Amino acid sequence: MLFSQVMKHVPFYSLDYVEHDLGSSLGESVDAVIKSNWYIRGSHCSSFEKSFAAYCGKKACVGVGNGLDALTLMLKASIVLGRMAEGDEVIVPANTFVATVLAVRAAGLVPVLVEPDPETCNLDVARLADACSEKTRAILVVHLYGRLADMPAICEFAKAHNLLVFEDAAQAHGAALDENNLLSLVPSAGSGQASRLSSDSTAYSFYPTKNLGAMGDGGAVVTDDLELAQVVRSLGNYGSEQKYVNKYVGVNSRLDEIQAAILLAKLPHLDAWNSRRSEIAARYCAEIKNSQVRLTPLPANPNAHVWHVFPVFCERRDELQEFLKARGIETLVHYPIPPHLQEAFVGAVDRGELRHGALPLTEELARTELSIPMGPSLTDDQVAYVVESINAFI
Ligand SMILES: *Cc1c(COP(=O)(O)O)cnc(C)c1O
């Protein structure tokens, strides 16, 4: 037996890189908040909002409590502004984390689940026309696994059918379209800087393990639409713009000062962390060679993909997972049960709360997907060991 086979342990994801790159400066950031005696809606949150909006090439960022709230509030804000109405249909990829679907329901809208393109695992643009009805008002795109969906084609379709476009970028902090594509899509009124994604509004999560993670819950809505941003901010603050004056029926969902200070300290490192993820992904793509293991192809523009997780697909997924576990390699499944098969949605189609046809591709992905170790902490040796192990699976 090889030495490496008995000795190695490769965690699925480790946050050691944060300590390595930031050291004591995170503690100093938290100390500054503690000393400020101001913990909600203060200067750290507004600094982070400014920095993250600039990073995304957008005009506004509103910090909220978590990613699910970011999604829900941007949809609700569009309803408040009269751009959609409760009961309208929103196209959502069927292959996503359940929160995307929960947010559409929470806003009183009807999710219409659409099959993925089997190559990219993201929304299949060729299926959009069939998914539309006279009640369809929007597409909520998800950049799953950190891979950008086909935004130029989706935005073109949306324009032709008069639909709004929203993005769930909870797994895609820092993903960037090719700038030429982007500028032709978004006649950028303002900064002159290319924006990272192109839609009416984008929701982010800062859950600790995301590419940009807080040390607790956090989320944000990022947009060029100042009116929408204003309504999101107000909805997350009890529906109030002016203290004790309530304009809307809102909720309490705010990014606190400690989380904002941590995100502010981490943001300058995000591009480097994403580059390390890209390096690892490129090695996986080049070196994993096993006829039983399918990979998603590398995108033409490597910057378009920030590899939140690295998925592989295998008919004998559970056996592969056991095999890797026996070699000390941790893996996870994203996701074992697709949203439409969750107990929470039993009867939802009959009640008119969810719409979908047969979803065999989504179910196949749930049955065969395995996420292998990915993240800035992974060493070259660990990458080599993961590759060697997958290639040894018979
Ligand atoms: C993490 C995630 C969310 C939810 O974010 P939370 O901050 O955990 O609420 C939504 N959508 C996707 C695709 C996610 O990965």
The ligand as an SDF file (V2000), in Angstrom:
LIG
                    3D

 15 15  0  0  0  0  0  0  0  0999 V2000
  -26.3260   29.1980    0.3280 C   0  0  0  0  0  0  0  0  0  0  0  0
  -27.3250   29.3900   -0.7240 C   0  0  0  0  0  0  0  0  0  0  0  0
  -28.5040   30.1260   -0.5060 C   0  0  0  0  0  0  0  0  0  0  0  0
  -28.9510   30.5750    0.8520 C   0  0  0  0  0  0  0  0  0  0  0  0
  -28.0900   31.3840    1.5420 O   0  0  0  0  0  0  0  0  0  0  0  0
  -28.2030   31.4680    3.1520 P   0  0  0  0  0  0  0  0  0  0  0  0
  -27.3120   32.6000    3.5050 O   0  0  0  0  0  0  0  0  0  0  0  0
  -27.7260   30.1600    3.6970 O   0  0  0  0  0  0  0  0  0  0  0  0
  -29.6290   31.7460    3.4770 O   0  0  0  0  0  0  0  0  0  0  0  0
  -29.3290   30.3610   -1.5790 C   0  0  0  0  0  0  0  0  0  0  0  0
  -29.0520   29.8760   -2.8090 N   0  0  0  0  0  0  0  0  0  0  0  0
  -27.9500   29.1470   -3.0530 C   0  0  0  0  0  0  0  0  0  0  0  0
  -27.6910   28.6620   -4.4450 C   0  0  0  0  0  0  0  0  0  0  0  0
  -27.0580   28.8600   -2.0240 C   0  0  0  0  0  0  0  0  0  0  0  0
  -25.9700   28.1260   -2.2720 O   0  0  0  0  0  0  0  0  0  0  0  0
  1  2  1  0
  2  3  1  0
  2 14  2  0
  3  4  1  0
  3 10  2  0
  4  5  1  0
  5  6  1  0
  6  7  2  0
  6  8  1  0
  6  9  1  0
 10 11  1  0
 11 12  2  0
 12 13  1  0
 12 14  1  0
 14 15  1  0
M  END
$$$$
